[in-house]
Amino acid sequence: MSTKMKKPASAKPKGFPPKKQKPQKAAAAPAAADAQAQAPRPTGGRATPQTPRGMRDIVPSEQRYWRHIYKKVEELTAAYGYERLDTPILEDTSLFVRSAGKQSDVVEKEMFSFIDKGNENVTMRPEGTAPLVRAYINHGMVNLPQPVKLYYWGPMFRYERPQHGRFRQHNQFGVEVFGDPSPVQDCEVILLAHLFYKELGIKTAIHINSLGCNQCRQGYQAELSAYYRSKRSQLCEDCKRRLAKNPLRLLDCKEASCQPIKEAAPHIVDFLDEDCKNHLMRVLEYLDDLQVPYVLNPHLVRGFDYYNRTVFEIMLADENPESGQTALGGGGRYDNLVEQLGGRPTPACGFGIGVERVILQLKAQQIEPQEDRRPDIFLAQLGDQARRKAFMLFEELRASGVHAAANFSKGALKGQLEIANRLGAKYTVILGQKEVLDGTVLIRDMESGMQEIVLYDKAGMEIKKKLGKA
Ligand code: HAM
């Protein structure tokens, strides 16, 4: 076949040839995980657009962390019988207002909400629990054998001030279990979060509290309001508002000036009725049995209105619970939310874990994801004929399950052998001009350096034999 080909008229793309561009600065070093989130914004004009503030690309060199973590997610969820459920990024705004609560920070300040072209008020999901509850109701999962155990993995959006470990787009691995009110289910969910970190090599402690039921909380809220009213003049503006509208949210305040007031606030555990107290005790007993380390944290209330009874956060071990460190994950029970969103009364509990925060910890503790992606074989070629034959052999090997690698755009053999070495290929197949003429290939064992000549037509079979894949 002639290699001379006429270019089709449409081959010239729009805007070709490209205008001369100023050289771009090199991308930020991958070690600076937060660097993208904090990079200066372009001023417009001809500058290259950047990722939106607080949002990041996950570049190829970072992907191994994501693969490593997702593999653990799949292992653990399969072992404990959870199934994946994916929901859309966009939801009706009312879903989050009705579940998280109007006074929650997320609803008040952090939602990416907008009116779409059909005049619907929609929100890019800030969290995964409410969407899963909606899906559980929409798909009639209440009719399935209970409990229904689900997990999710994907991006969440919160319009927060970007800082270390806090992004406007972050990813969560979460689980939600529907239909089981018993403390053993709380424990299973907590255990799963604990094992997830432990098996990734990160030591954590579970901070745990109980918010009781609606009745317990009424008594507590009255006491909490009275206490905070007596300190009203010392409160930040947000807390003054919370005091009037939703006193439990006072305990979410991050303002330094409000912390001493929070320290001395009454504890909800002192207001629990017998059932709620028993529930908490049983959860703790199970955790003791399973040797899951925990810390009772009487001020833990979590940032959403939907929780009742058990709430927990996953913190790094050996850290002071009051040091203001950010949580690696959090969750709890929400027995009223399914009904509140229009479903049949269904107890539920779950957690959400921030994947970026896990990666930051893996890096900080120099825990390297272990994965063997070494190719079985690298195909090196010299000359056009050899390239064509190597390409065909590559495809034959790939289709029969051999992990093959090649770089067909490289011409020089030296460069290709360097790549084969760098990738850690077990064997390299070399096809030069001589081999093309002889109808052979050269197979080199990269560890011993031994070389062997075999017929091109038999090469696929010989390679598979060497790899034990014949
Ligand atoms: P959350 O505590 O708001 O809970 O978020 C869960 C985890 O997501 C946090 O502990 C943190 O690791 C991560 N995270 C949250 N916001 C950010 C951010 N801006 N940047 C980076 N990471 C972040 C929930 O979302 C609940 N839906 C959890 C749950 C599930 N409760 C019951 N079931």
Boltz pocket constraint, residues with backbone or C-beta under 6 A from the ligand:
constraints:
  - pocket:
      binder: B
      contacts: [[A, 126], [A, 127], [A, 128], [A, 129], [A, 130], [A, 158], [A, 160], [A, 165], [A, 166], [A, 167], [A, 168], [A, 169], [A, 170], [A, 171], [A, 172], [A, 174], [A, 175], [A, 176], [A, 303], [A, 327], [A, 328], [A, 329], [A, 330], [A, 331], [A, 332], [A, 349], [A, 350], [A, 351], [A, 352], [A, 353], [A, 354], [A, 355], [A, 356], [A, 357]]
      max_distance: 6.0
